[in-house]
Amino acid sequence: MRRAIENARVRLNWTAAYRAVPFALLLLAVATLFHVAAEVREGDTLAWDQAFLLSLRHADDVALPLGPGWIKTAMVNYTSLGGMAVLLLITLSTIGSLVIARRRVDALFLSVGVAGGWLCSNALKIWIARPRPDVVTHLVAVGDASFPSDHAMVSAATYLTLAAVAVRFLHAPAQKAYVFIVAGALIGTIGISRIYLGVHYPTDVLFGWFAGSVWAFACWLIFRRFLPPSV
C-alpha cells in the first residue's frame, strides 16, 4: 500500500513537471524576445540589416530589385495576404462560422489570438520606434514604424491560430500537419515579401515571425483548458 502511494506521488510529480515545460519554454521565448527587441532598439543589428537589403538590389540602382519583373509583381500580391484588410476579412468570416456552429470558445480563442497579436505588434512599434529602411527604395507604400513587421507578426498570430482551430475539425495526423505546413508557408512568404519590397529590415520580419508564433502558442496554452472537445 505504501509503495503504491509513493508510486502515485512520483507519477503526479512527473505529470506536474511535464505540464510546466510548455510554460517554461514560453517564459524563455518571451525573455528572448525582449532581449532581441532591446538590441534592435540600440541599433546593434542595423549594419547587418542594411547590408542584407542592399544585397537584394542592383549595385548601381537601389530602386531596382534583383530578379525578373514578375517576382516584384508576385511579391506585391503575396504581401497583401498579410495586410490587415485581408486578415480581418478572413478572421471575421471564420468567427461568424464558428458562432453559427456554436463553437463560441473557439471563436473567442481566434478573436483573442488575432486582436492580441495586433495590439502587441503596435505596442512594440511604439516602444522601439524604429524608422523604415532608407538604404533602398520602397516598392510599396508604408506609413508606420518598422519594428516589428505587422505583416509578419500579425499574420503569424492569425494563420497559426486559424490552423489551431482548423485542426480541431480533423482527425488524421497528416491532415493536421498539412494545415500547419500551409500556414507556415503563408507566413514565410508574407515576411519574405516585406524584405524583398524594401519596407522592412530582416530583423523586423524575423522578430515578427517569432513573436507572432509565441503569442499564438501562449493563447493556445491558456485556452486549451477551456476549449471543448474537437469533433
NUMAR-267079 format. One record per residue: x, y, z of N, C-alpha, C in turn. Coordinates in nm, 4 decimals, always signed. Example, Ala and Ser with C-alpha at 12.3 -4.5 7.8 and 13.67 -1.06 7.14 Angstrom:
2
PT      n_x      n_y      n_z     ca_x     ca_y     ca_z      c_x      c_y      c_z
PT  +1.3190  -0.5690  +0.7800  +1.2300  -0.4500  +0.7800  +1.3200  -0.3300  +0.7800
PT  +1.2850  -0.2250  +0.7080  +1.3670  -0.1060  +0.7140  +1.2900  +0.0030  +0.7870
//
This chain:
231
PT      n_x      n_y      n_z     ca_x     ca_y     ca_z      c_x      c_y      c_z
PT  +0.0820  -0.1199  +0.0000  +0.0000  +0.0000  +0.0000  +0.0862  +0.1260  +0.0000
PT  +0.1912  +0.1234  +0.0847  +0.2798  +0.2389  +0.0931  +0.3534  +0.2598  -0.0393
PT  +0.3967  +0.1485  -0.1012  +0.4659  +0.1599  -0.2288  +0.3744  +0.2166  -0.3365
PT  +0.2492  +0.1769  -0.3342  +0.1527  +0.2281  -0.4325  +0.1337  +0.3787  -0.4171
PT  +0.1277  +0.4233  -0.2896  +0.1133  +0.5663  -0.2640  +0.2358  +0.6426  -0.3137
PT  +0.3546  +0.5864  -0.2888  +0.4774  +0.6512  -0.3340  +0.4836  +0.6585  -0.4861
PT  +0.4411  +0.5484  -0.5519  +0.4406  +0.5475  -0.6985  +0.3437  +0.6516  -0.7532
PT  +0.2300  +0.6658  -0.6866  +0.1312  +0.7652  -0.7297  +0.1873  +0.9060  -0.7147
PT  +0.2597  +0.9291  -0.6061  +0.3205  +1.0605  -0.5851  +0.4240  +1.0914  -0.6925
PT  +0.5037  +0.9910  -0.7277  +0.6054  +1.0094  -0.8315  +0.5398  +1.0433  -0.9651
PT  +0.4307  +0.9711  -0.9966  +0.3606  +0.9975  -1.1216  +0.3032  +1.1392  -1.1235
PT  +0.2494  +1.1821  -1.0106  +0.1946  +1.3172  -1.0019  +0.3046  +1.4220  -1.0202
PT  +0.4205  +1.3972  -0.9595  +0.5321  +1.4908  -0.9719  +0.5791  +1.5019  -1.1167
PT  +0.5900  +1.3861  -1.1828  +0.6319  +1.3869  -1.3224  +0.5279  +1.4554  -1.4109
PT  +0.4003  +1.4326  -1.3799  +0.2934  +1.4957  -1.4577  +0.2976  +1.6469  -1.4420
PT  +0.3176  +1.6937  -1.3187  +0.3255  +1.8379  -1.2937  +0.4461  +1.8987  -1.3659
PT  +0.5591  +1.8273  -1.3618  +0.6791  +1.8771  -1.4290  +0.6579  +1.8825  -1.5802
PT  +0.5919  +1.7785  -1.6340  +0.5662  +1.7734  -1.7786  +0.4755  +1.8876  -1.8218
PT  +0.3750  +1.9166  -1.7412  +0.2827  +2.0244  -1.7753  +0.3480  +2.1616  -1.7630
PT  +0.4513  +2.1707  -1.6809  +0.5187  +2.3001  -1.6610  +0.6148  +2.3329  -1.7740
PT  +0.6540  +2.2326  -1.8516  +0.7534  +2.2545  -1.9581  +0.7066  +2.3575  -2.0605
PT  +0.5838  +2.3488  -2.1144  +0.5417  +2.4499  -2.2125  +0.5455  +2.5920  -2.1572
PT  +0.5070  +2.6090  -2.0309  +0.5075  +2.7426  -1.9715  +0.6512  +2.7922  -1.9509
PT  +0.7423  +2.7000  -1.9174  +0.8826  +2.7380  -1.9029  +0.9402  +2.7806  -2.0374
PT  +0.9054  +2.7071  -2.1430  +0.9506  +2.7433  -2.2771  +0.8930  +2.8781  -2.3198
PT  +0.7689  +2.9026  -2.2813  +0.7044  +3.0297  -2.3148  +0.7762  +3.1458  -2.2472
PT  +0.8083  +3.1303  -2.1208  +0.8803  +3.2358  -2.0485  +1.0177  +3.2606  -2.1100
PT  +1.0863  +3.1527  -2.1492  +1.2173  +3.1666  -2.2136  +1.2038  +3.2410  -2.3464
PT  +1.1002  +3.2088  -2.4217  +1.0789  +3.2748  -2.5505  +1.0505  +3.4234  -2.5316
PT  +0.9688  +3.4571  -2.4329  +0.9365  +3.5973  -2.4069  +1.0626  +3.6741  -2.3649
PT  +1.1442  +3.6129  -2.2801  +1.2678  +3.6779  -2.2381  +1.3606  +3.7004  -2.3574
PT  +1.3671  +3.6033  -2.4461  +1.4489  +3.6166  -2.5671  +1.3978  +3.7302  -2.6553
PT  +1.2656  +3.7392  -2.6686  +1.2067  +3.8450  -2.7496  +1.2413  +3.9836  -2.6957
PT  +1.2325  +4.0002  -2.5649  +1.2644  +4.1306  -2.5063  +1.4136  +4.1635  -2.5233
PT  +1.4976  +4.0621  -2.5156  +1.6416  +4.0837  -2.5349  +1.6696  +4.1291  -2.6780
PT  +1.6106  +4.0604  -2.7744  +1.6310  +4.0962  -2.9153  +1.5756  +4.2357  -2.9427
PT  +1.4578  +4.2659  -2.8879  +1.3979  +4.3985  -2.9080  +1.4893  +4.5078  -2.8541
PT  +1.5498  +4.4825  -2.7393  +1.6413  +4.5813  -2.6809  +1.7642  +4.6007  -2.7692
PT  +1.8153  +4.4911  -2.8263  +1.9307  +4.5004  -2.9157  +1.8968  +4.5839  -3.0390
PT  +1.7792  +4.5599  -3.0944  +1.7368  +4.6354  -3.2129  +1.7187  +4.7826  -3.1775
PT  +1.6594  +4.8082  -3.0630  +1.6354  +4.9473  -3.0202  +1.7660  +5.0244  -3.0058
PT  +1.8720  +4.9549  -2.9676  +2.0024  +5.0193  -2.9523  +2.0787  +5.0292  -3.0842
PT  +2.0228  +4.9696  -3.1900  +2.0862  +4.9790  -3.3213  +2.1950  +4.8777  -3.3474
PT  +2.2029  +4.7729  -3.2660  +2.3113  +4.6756  -3.2792  +2.3013  +4.5905  -3.4062
PT  +2.1825  +4.5810  -3.4640  +2.1651  +4.4962  -3.5822  +2.1579  +4.5760  -3.7118
PT  +2.1691  +4.7078  -3.7046  +2.1419  +4.7930  -3.8196  +2.2364  +4.7663  -3.9364
PT  +2.3657  +4.7504  -3.9096  +2.4625  +4.7308  -4.0179  +2.4304  +4.6038  -4.0963
PT  +2.4015  +4.4966  -4.0265  +2.3682  +4.3699  -4.0945  +2.2375  +4.3835  -4.1706
PT  +2.1396  +4.4481  -4.1107  +2.0100  +4.4668  -4.1754  +2.0247  +4.5428  -4.3072
PT  +2.1000  +4.6502  -4.3033  +2.1166  +4.7319  -4.4236  +2.1919  +4.6562  -4.5322
PT  +2.2958  +4.5830  -4.4921  +2.3730  +4.5055  -4.5893  +2.2858  +4.3999  -4.6570
PT  +2.1967  +4.3390  -4.5810  +2.1093  +4.2360  -4.6381  +2.0143  +4.2976  -4.7406
PT  +1.9550  +4.4104  -4.7077  +1.8641  +4.4757  -4.8017  +1.9368  +4.5172  -4.9297
PT  +2.0574  +4.5697  -4.9160  +2.1339  +4.6117  -5.0331  +2.1712  +4.4934  -5.1211
PT  +2.1882  +4.3761  -5.0594  +2.2243  +4.2566  -5.1375  +2.1111  +4.2117  -5.2289
PT  +1.9885  +4.2602  -5.2035  +1.8724  +4.2238  -5.2857  +1.8459  +4.3250  -5.3969
PT  +1.9304  +4.4281  -5.4074  +1.9131  +4.5313  -5.5101  +2.0370  +4.5366  -5.5998
PT  +2.0202  +4.5921  -5.7202  +2.1330  +4.6111  -5.8102  +2.2277  +4.7149  -5.7513
PT  +2.3559  +4.6872  -5.7626  +2.4566  +4.7730  -5.7008  +2.4516  +4.9159  -5.7533
PT  +2.4155  +4.9320  -5.8811  +2.4139  +5.0660  -5.9397  +2.2785  +5.1350  -5.9323
PT  +2.1782  +5.0666  -5.8770  +2.0448  +5.1276  -5.8652  +1.9678  +5.0563  -5.7526
PT  +1.9606  +5.1192  -5.6353  +1.8951  +5.0565  -5.5197  +1.7433  +5.0547  -5.5318
PT  +1.6912  +5.1157  -5.6401  +1.5473  +5.1104  -5.6634  +1.5082  +4.9880  -5.7446
PT  +1.6089  +4.9146  -5.7939  +1.5823  +4.8019  -5.8832  +1.6137  +4.6706  -5.8117
PT  +1.5123  +4.5909  -5.7779  +1.5374  +4.4639  -5.7091  +1.5950  +4.3588  -5.8026
PT  +1.6642  +4.2628  -5.7459  +1.7192  +4.1536  -5.8245  +1.6063  +4.0650  -5.8778
PT  +1.6316  +4.0048  -5.9923  +1.5349  +3.9114  -6.0477  +1.4474  +3.9736  -6.1547
PT  +1.3743  +3.8885  -6.2262  +1.2837  +3.9386  -6.3312  +1.1667  +4.0162  -6.2721
PT  +1.0991  +4.0904  -6.3577  +0.9919  +4.1779  -6.3132  +0.8750  +4.1059  -6.2490
PT  +0.8504  +3.9811  -6.2911  +0.7341  +3.9099  -6.2364  +0.7505  +3.8790  -6.0878
PT  +0.8763  +3.8726  -6.0411  +0.8975  +3.8466  -5.8981  +0.8458  +3.9631  -5.8154
PT  +0.8729  +4.0849  -5.8604  +0.8217  +4.2013  -5.7890  +0.6693  +4.1997  -5.7848
PT  +0.6075  +4.1682  -5.8992  +0.4613  +4.1615  -5.9043  +0.4081  +4.0566  -5.8084
PT  +0.4745  +3.9401  -5.8056  +0.4320  +3.8321  -5.7163  +0.4457  +3.8739  -5.5707
PT  +0.5556  +3.9408  -5.5381  +0.5775  +3.9825  -5.4002  +0.4743  +4.0853  -5.3550
PT  +0.4353  +4.1743  -5.4447  +0.3312  +4.2707  -5.4111  +0.1998  +4.1981  -5.3831
PT  +0.1703  +4.0962  -5.4614  +0.0485  +4.0177  -5.4394  +0.0566  +3.9382  -5.3098
PT  +0.1717  +3.8761  -5.2864  +0.1870  +3.7956  -5.1650  +0.1770  +3.8805  -5.0387
PT  +0.2336  +4.0007  -5.0442  +0.2349  +4.0839  -4.9235  +0.0945  +4.1236  -4.8804
PT  +0.0014  +4.1289  -4.9774  -0.1365  +4.1654  -4.9436  -0.2038  +4.0594  -4.8572
PT  -0.1537  +3.9363  -4.8605  -0.2108  +3.8294  -4.7790  -0.1871  +3.8530  -4.6299
PT  -0.0930  +3.9423  -4.5984  -0.0671  +3.9757  -4.4589  -0.1186  +4.1121  -4.4201
PT  -0.1911  +4.1767  -4.5099  -0.2478  +4.3074  -4.4799  -0.3658  +4.2955  -4.3853
PT  -0.3909  +4.4020  -4.3106  -0.4974  +4.3976  -4.2105  -0.6342  +4.3769  -4.2732
PT  -0.6561  +4.4319  -4.3936  -0.7871  +4.4156  -4.4579  -0.8152  +4.2688  -4.4867
PT  -0.7150  +4.1983  -4.5400  -0.7322  +4.0560  -4.5721  -0.7444  +3.9726  -4.4449
PT  -0.6566  +3.9979  -4.3482  -0.6599  +3.9208  -4.2236  -0.7912  +3.9429  -4.1488
PT  -0.8402  +4.0662  -4.1495  -0.9655  +4.0958  -4.0812  -1.0825  +4.0256  -4.1499
PT  -1.0813  +4.0251  -4.2822  -1.1888  +3.9583  -4.3570  -1.1909  +3.8087  -4.3270
PT  -1.0730  +3.7461  -4.3301  -1.0648  +3.6029  -4.3024  -1.1067  +3.5723  -4.1590
PT  -1.0584  +3.6548  -4.0659  -1.0877  +3.6320  -3.9243  -1.2363  +3.6458  -3.8947
PT  -1.2961  +3.7557  -3.9406  -1.4381  +3.7780  -3.9122  -1.5254  +3.6715  -3.9778
PT  -1.4891  +3.6286  -4.0983  -1.5656  +3.5240  -4.1659  -1.5596  +3.3939  -4.0872
PT  -1.4413  +3.3614  -4.0368  -1.4258  +3.2371  -3.9604  -1.4969  +3.2457  -3.8260
PT  -1.4860  +3.3604  -3.7605  -1.5545  +3.3784  -3.6321  -1.7048  +3.3635  -3.6505
PT  -1.7593  +3.4226  -3.7563  -1.9021  +3.4091  -3.7833  -1.9428  +3.2648  -3.8036
PT  -1.8603  +3.1901  -3.8766  -1.8889  +3.0484  -3.8994  -1.8853  +2.9696  -3.7688
PT  -1.7891  +3.0012  -3.6823  -1.7772  +2.9315  -3.5539  -1.8959  +2.9634  -3.4628
PT  -1.9385  +3.0879  -3.4629  -2.0537  +3.1261  -3.3802  -2.1792  +3.0543  -3.4275
PT  -2.1987  +3.0471  -3.5590  -2.3150  +2.9771  -3.6129  -2.3111  +2.8298  -3.5753
PT  -2.1899  +2.7735  -3.5736  -2.1734  +2.6327  -3.5371  -2.1728  +2.6111  -3.3860
PT  -2.1964  +2.7188  -3.3112  -2.1983  +2.7145  -3.1648  -2.0629  +2.6726  -3.1061
PT  -1.9575  +2.7119  -3.1729  -1.8217  +2.6898  -3.1211  -1.7712  +2.8242  -3.0681
PT  -1.8386  +2.8734  -2.9655  -1.8122  +3.0088  -2.9176  -1.6752  +3.0218  -2.8515
PT  -1.6301  +2.9180  -2.7836  -1.4974  +2.9261  -2.7215  -1.3897  +2.9301  -2.8295
PT  -1.4085  +2.8519  -2.9360  -1.3149  +2.8578  -3.0487  -1.3156  +2.9973  -3.1100
PT  -1.4345  +3.0563  -3.1220  -1.4458  +3.1911  -3.1771  -1.3726  +3.2920  -3.0890
PT  -1.3861  +3.2779  -2.9577  -1.3172  +3.3674  -2.8653  -1.1663  +3.3470  -2.8727
PT  -1.1233  +3.2231  -2.8832  -0.9811  +3.1900  -2.8976  -0.9226  +3.2592  -3.0201
PT  -0.9930  +3.2503  -3.1322  -0.9467  +3.3140  -3.2548  -0.9455  +3.4657  -3.2402
PT  -1.0470  +3.5220  -3.1787  -1.0550  +3.6674  -3.1594  -0.9389  +3.7183  -3.0763
PT  -0.9107  +3.6495  -2.9661  -0.8005  +3.6911  -2.8785  -0.6663  +3.6748  -2.9491
PT  -0.6514  +3.5653  -3.0226  -0.5260  +3.5408  -3.0928  -0.4939  +3.6501  -3.1932
PT  -0.5928  +3.6905  -3.2710  -0.5705  +3.7913  -3.3747  -0.5617  +3.9319  -3.3152
PT  -0.6587  +3.9685  -3.2323  -0.6599  +4.1032  -3.1743  -0.5391  +4.1245  -3.0841
PT  -0.5050  +4.0244  -3.0032  -0.3894  +4.0372  -2.9147  -0.2595  +4.0490  -2.9919
PT  -0.2462  +3.9716  -3.1005  -0.1255  +3.9812  -3.1822  -0.1097  +4.1199  -3.2419
PT  -0.2204  +4.1779  -3.2880  -0.2158  +4.3126  -3.3460  -0.1808  +4.4168  -3.2398
PT  -0.2397  +4.4056  -3.1218  -0.2119  +4.5018  -3.0149  -0.0663  +4.4935  -2.9698
PT  -0.0157  +4.3715  -2.9548  +0.1245  +4.3540  -2.9133  +0.2193  +4.4120  -3.0179
PT  +0.1892  +4.3876  -3.1447  +0.2740  +4.4394  -3.2516  +0.2786  +4.5917  -3.2492
PT  +0.1641  +4.6538  -3.2336  +0.1607  +4.8001  -3.2333  +0.2246  +4.8589  -3.1082
PT  +0.2099  +4.7896  -2.9942  +0.2765  +4.8366  -2.8726  +0.4284  +4.8328  -2.8896
PT  +0.4786  +4.7273  -2.9526  +0.6227  +4.7162  -2.9775  +0.6695  +4.8237  -3.0751
PT  +0.5876  +4.8537  -3.1758  +0.6243  +4.9591  -3.2703  +0.6424  +5.0932  -3.1987
PT  +0.5523  +5.1219  -3.1064  +0.5607  +5.2479  -3.0319  +0.6840  +5.2491  -2.9419
PT  +0.7134  +5.1355  -2.8783  +0.8276  +5.1281  -2.7865  +0.9609  +5.1390  -2.8607
PT  +0.9761  +5.0615  -2.9685  +1.1034  +5.0594  -3.0404  +1.1190  +5.1830  -3.1279
PT  +1.0100  +5.2248  -3.1933  +1.0088  +5.3449  -3.2786  +1.1221  +5.3431  -3.3813
PT  +1.1372  +5.2335  -3.4482  +1.2435  +5.2199  -3.5483  +1.1958  +5.2739  -3.6825
PT  +1.2723  +5.3644  -3.7437  +1.2324  +5.4174  -3.8744  +1.2382  +5.3080  -3.9823
PT  +1.1629  +5.3282  -4.0873  +1.1665  +5.2347  -4.2002  +1.3033  +5.2394  -4.2681
PT  +1.3397  +5.1312  -4.3379  +1.4687  +5.1307  -4.4097  +1.4782  +5.2475  -4.5077
PT  +1.5968  +5.3096  -4.5135  +1.6168  +5.4211  -4.6061  +1.7339  +5.3959  -4.7014
PT  +1.7889  +5.2736  -4.6985  +1.9030  +5.2435  -4.7855  +1.8578  +5.1920  -4.9212
PT  +1.7314  +5.1523  -4.9323  +1.6760  +5.1078  -5.0598  +1.5411  +5.1757  -5.0807
PT  +1.4975  +5.1780  -5.2043  +1.3690  +5.2395  -5.2370  +1.2552  +5.1452  -5.2000
PT  +1.1522  +5.1976  -5.1348  +1.0346  +5.1174  -5.1018  +0.9552  +5.0896  -5.2295
PT  +0.9162  +4.9649  -5.2480  +0.8417  +4.9272  -5.3676  +0.6913  +4.9251  -5.3437
PT  +0.6487  +4.9466  -5.2192  +0.5074  +4.9662  -5.1853  +0.5007  +5.0772  -5.0815
PT  +0.3843  +5.1382  -5.0709  +0.3679  +5.2499  -4.9767  +0.3573  +5.1986  -4.8333
PT  +0.4241  +5.2674  -4.7390  +0.4177  +5.2354  -4.5965  +0.4093  +5.3651  -4.5186
PT  +0.3625  +5.3552  -4.3928  +0.3464  +5.4781  -4.3169  +0.3858  +5.4726  -4.1709
PT  +0.3863  +5.3530  -4.1092  +0.4133  +5.3457  -3.9659  +0.5575  +5.3037  -3.9402
PT  +0.5879  +5.2711  -3.8139  +0.7233  +5.2329  -3.7761  +0.7590  +5.0963  -3.8347
PT  +0.8880  +5.0624  -3.8260  +0.9384  +4.9442  -3.8957  +0.9381  +4.8170  -3.8111
PT  +0.9665  +4.8307  -3.6809  +0.9865  +4.7120  -3.5963  +0.8756  +4.6976  -3.4927
PT  +0.8163  +4.5771  -3.4860  +0.8334  +4.4624  -3.5767  +0.7455  +4.4781  -3.6998
PT  +0.7625  +4.3872  -3.7939  +0.6763  +4.3875  -3.9119  +0.5362  +4.3415  -3.8725
PT  +0.4386  +4.4305  -3.8908  +0.2988  +4.3929  -3.8657  +0.2576  +4.2752  -3.9528
PT  +0.2997  +4.2803  -4.0794  +0.2627  +4.1731  -4.1711  +0.3150  +4.0381  -4.1204
PT  +0.4386  +4.0374  -4.0707  +0.4968  +3.9122  -4.0231  +0.4340  +3.8676  -3.8909
PT  +0.4239  +3.9592  -3.7956  +0.3772  +3.9218  -3.6630  +0.2279  +3.8899  -3.6603
PT  +0.1481  +3.9776  -3.7200  +0.0039  +3.9570  -3.7142  -0.0382  +3.8395  -3.8026
PT  +0.0287  +3.8218  -3.9164  -0.0042  +3.7062  -3.9997  +0.0329  +3.5765  -3.9289
PT  +0.1455  +3.5763  -3.8559  +0.1822  +3.4569  -3.7800  +0.0783  +3.4268  -3.6725
PT  +0.0393  +3.5296  -3.5971  -0.0622  +3.5112  -3.4934  -0.1943  +3.4652  -3.5532
PT  -0.2312  +3.5228  -3.6671  -0.3611  +3.4923  -3.7280  -0.3637  +3.3538  -3.7898
PT  -0.2696  +3.3265  -3.8792  -0.2736  +3.1999  -3.9519  -0.2442  +3.0800  -3.8619
PT  -0.1599  +3.0971  -3.7608  -0.1346  +2.9865  -3.6688  -0.2558  +2.9608  -3.5798
PT  -0.3228  +3.0671  -3.5372  -0.4439  +3.0494  -3.4573  -0.5547  +2.9866  -3.5417
PT  -0.5672  +3.0307  -3.6664  -0.6630  +2.9696  -3.7573  -0.6328  +2.8212  -3.7775
PT  -0.5045  +2.7894  -3.7917  -0.4658  +2.6491  -3.8088  -0.4995  +2.5673  -3.6845
PT  -0.4760  +2.6266  -3.5661  -0.5071  +2.5565  -3.4411  -0.6565  +2.5280  -3.4297
PT  -0.7385  +2.6196  -3.4804  -0.8833  +2.5978  -3.4803  -0.9209  +2.4932  -3.5854
PT  -0.8612  +2.5040  -3.7038  -0.8964  +2.4143  -3.8139  -0.8667  +2.2682  -3.7815
PT  -0.7520  +2.2423  -3.7175  -0.7152  +2.1026  -3.6921  -0.8075  +2.0366  -3.5898
PT  -0.8846  +2.1165  -3.5165  -0.9783  +2.0592  -3.4211  -1.0971  +1.9944  -3.4916
PT  -1.1108  +2.0207  -3.6224  -1.2166  +1.9581  -3.7010  -1.1635  +1.8405  -3.7830
PT  -1.0350  +1.8080  -3.7633  -0.9719  +1.7000  -3.8386  -0.9265  +1.5896  -3.7445
PT  -0.9056  +1.4700  -3.7987  -0.8619  +1.3568  -3.7173  -0.7272  +1.3016  -3.7628
PT  -0.7050  +1.2942  -3.8925  -0.5829  +1.2342  -3.9445  -0.4619  +1.3235  -3.9164
PT  -0.3537  +1.2687  -3.8610  -0.2335  +1.3487  -3.8343  -0.1782  +1.4152  -3.9600
PT  -0.1880  +1.3456  -4.0742  -0.1361  +1.4032  -4.1982  -0.2147  +1.5284  -4.2368
PT  -0.3449  +1.5259  -4.2147  -0.4266  +1.6433  -4.2453  -0.3902  +1.7602  -4.1542
PT  -0.3713  +1.7305  -4.0266  -0.3349  +1.8359  -3.9316  -0.1983  +1.8953  -3.9658
PT  -0.1032  +1.8080  -4.0011  +0.0301  +1.8561  -4.0375  +0.0229  +1.9432  -4.1622
PT  -0.0597  +1.9029  -4.2583  -0.0732  +1.9799  -4.3828  -0.1262  +2.1200  -4.3550
PT  -0.2226  +2.1312  -4.2646  -0.2787  +2.2621  -4.2311  -0.1700  +2.3545  -4.1767
PT  -0.0856  +2.3028  -4.0872  +0.0202  +2.3860  -4.0300  +0.1303  +2.4152  -4.1320
PT  +0.1544  +2.3220  -4.2234  +0.2535  +2.3474  -4.3290  +0.2070  +2.4616  -4.4186
PT  +0.0781  +2.4600  -4.4555  +0.0231  +2.5673  -4.5386  +0.0302  +2.7007  -4.4645
PT  -0.0065  +2.6988  -4.3351  +0.0007  +2.8216  -4.2558  +0.1432  +2.8742  -4.2497
PT  +0.2388  +2.7831  -4.2277  +0.3788  +2.8241  -4.2229  +0.4279  +2.8807  -4.3552
PT  +0.3834  +2.8203  -4.4659  +0.4229  +2.8696  -4.5983  +0.3675  +3.0097  -4.6231
PT  +0.2434  +3.0319  -4.5825  +0.1836  +3.1649  -4.5970  +0.2611  +3.2692  -4.5173
PT  +0.2862  +3.2359  -4.3917  +0.3572  +3.3289  -4.3026  +0.4962  +3.3596  -4.3576
PT  +0.5667  +3.2551  -4.4010  +0.7009  +3.2739  -4.4535  +0.7034  +3.3598  -4.5786
PT  +0.6111  +3.3325  -4.6696  +0.6056  +3.4082  -4.7952  +0.5741  +3.5546  -4.7704
PT  +0.4813  +3.5807  -4.6806  +0.4447  +3.7194  -4.6493  +0.5654  +3.7957  -4.5933
PT  +0.6352  +3.7339  -4.4990  +0.7508  +3.8006  -4.4396  +0.8617  +3.8269  -4.5406
PT  +0.8898  +3.7286  -4.6258  +0.9934  +3.7452  -4.7279  +0.9571  +3.8580  -4.8235
PT  +0.8292  +3.8693  -4.8550  +0.7860  +3.9757  -4.9464  +0.8146  +4.1138  -4.8883
PT  +0.8022  +4.1286  -4.7576  +0.8260  +4.2598  -4.6953  +0.9732  +4.2994  -4.7047
PT  +1.0599  +4.2012  -4.6924  +1.2037  +4.2301  -4.7059  +1.2372  +4.2611  -4.8511
PT  +1.1875  +4.1808  -4.9429  +1.2164  +4.1996  -5.0856  +1.1676  +4.3360  -5.1341
PT  +1.0537  +4.3788  -5.0834  +0.9984  +4.5077  -5.1256  +1.0670  +4.6260  -5.0584
PT  +1.1588  +4.5982  -4.9659  +1.2406  +4.7027  -4.9055  +1.1728  +4.7838  -4.7975
PT  +1.0597  +4.7358  -4.7458  +0.9864  +4.8139  -4.6462  +1.0136  +4.7679  -4.5031
PT  +1.0907  +4.6591  -4.4895  +1.1274  +4.6102  -4.3566  +1.2686  +4.5541  -4.3581
PT  +1.3367  +4.5720  -4.2464  +1.4644  +4.5056  -4.2264  +1.4403  +4.3572  -4.1969
PT  +1.5386  +4.2719  -4.2231  +1.5229  +4.1294  -4.1901  +1.4884  +4.1039  -4.0439
PT  +1.5488  +4.1793  -3.9515  +1.5185  +4.1573  -3.8101  +1.3753  +4.1952  -3.7753
PT  +1.3166  +4.2899  -3.8488  +1.1753  +4.3227  -3.8278  +1.0884  +4.2007  -3.8535
PT  +1.1201  +4.1306  -3.9627  +1.0402  +4.0151  -4.0041  +1.0693  +3.8939  -3.9162
PT  +1.1969  +3.8673  -3.8896  +1.2333  +3.7527  -3.8056  +1.1699  +3.7649  -3.6674
PT  +1.1792  +3.8835  -3.6108  +1.1174  +3.9069  -3.4802  +0.9661  +3.8902  -3.4892
PT  +0.9069  +3.9439  -3.5956  +0.7617  +3.9326  -3.6126  +0.7162  +3.7884  -3.6218
PT  +0.7889  +3.7080  -3.6982  +0.7556  +3.5650  -3.7072  +0.7576  +3.4996  -3.5698
PT  +0.8673  +3.5228  -3.4983  +0.8862  +3.4582  -3.3683  +0.7836  +3.5077  -3.2676
PT  +0.7646  +3.6403  -3.2615  +0.6720  +3.6975  -3.1637  +0.5284  +3.6550  -3.1920
PT  +0.4891  +3.6550  -3.3186  +0.3537  +3.6125  -3.3530  +0.3297  +3.4668  -3.3195
PT  +0.4317  +3.3834  -3.3419  +0.4201  +3.2408  -3.3089  +0.4115  +3.2206  -3.1582
PT  +0.4911  +3.2961  -3.0841  +0.4878  +3.2865  -2.9382  +0.3513  +3.3287  -2.8852
PT  +0.2964  +3.4351  -2.9413  +0.1644  +3.4806  -2.8969  +0.0576  +3.3743  -2.9246
PT  +0.0608  +3.3155  -3.0441  -0.0364  +3.2117  -3.0782  -0.0217  +3.0920  -2.9838
PT  +0.1022  +3.0562  -2.9516  +0.1272  +2.9447  -2.8604  +0.0765  +2.9773  -2.7205
PT  +0.0979  +3.1005  -2.6759  +0.0507  +3.1418  -2.5434  -0.1015  +3.1342  -2.5357
PT  -0.1679  +3.1808  -2.6402  -0.3151  +3.1742  -2.6425  -0.3622  +3.0299  -2.6391
PT  -0.2941  +2.9449  -2.7130  -0.3329  +2.8024  -2.7149  -0.3141  +2.7401  -2.5769
PT  -0.2044  +2.7716  -2.5095  -0.1804  +2.7171  -2.3758  -0.2915  +2.7571  -2.2790
PT  -0.3337  +2.8819  -2.2885  -0.4364  +2.9317  -2.1965  -0.5732  +2.8738  -2.2297
PT  -0.6053  +2.8707  -2.3587  -0.7400  +2.8325  -2.3986  -0.7624  +2.6814  -2.4046
PT  -0.6567  +2.6026  -2.4127  -0.6763  +2.4583  -2.4296  -0.7492  +2.3979  -2.3091
PT  -0.7430  +2.4653  -2.1953  -0.8130  +2.4165  -2.0779  -0.9642  +2.4366  -2.0913
PT  -1.0030  +2.5364  -2.1720  -1.1442  +2.5706  -2.1826  -1.2073  +2.5291  -2.3156
PT  -1.1218  +2.4945  -2.4151  -1.1758  +2.4569  -2.5445  -1.2530  +2.3261  -2.5344
PT  -1.3733  +2.3189  -2.5918  -1.4495  +2.1946  -2.5891  -1.3822  +2.0877  -2.6730
PT  -1.4155  +1.9614  -2.6542  -1.3534  +1.8542  -2.7320  -1.3753  +1.8770  -2.8806
PT  -1.2746  +1.8406  -2.9614  -1.2869  +1.8540  -3.1067  -1.3807  +1.7484  -3.1586
PT  -1.4293  +1.7726  -3.2824  -1.5250  +1.6802  -3.3402  -1.4566  +1.5506  -3.3817
//
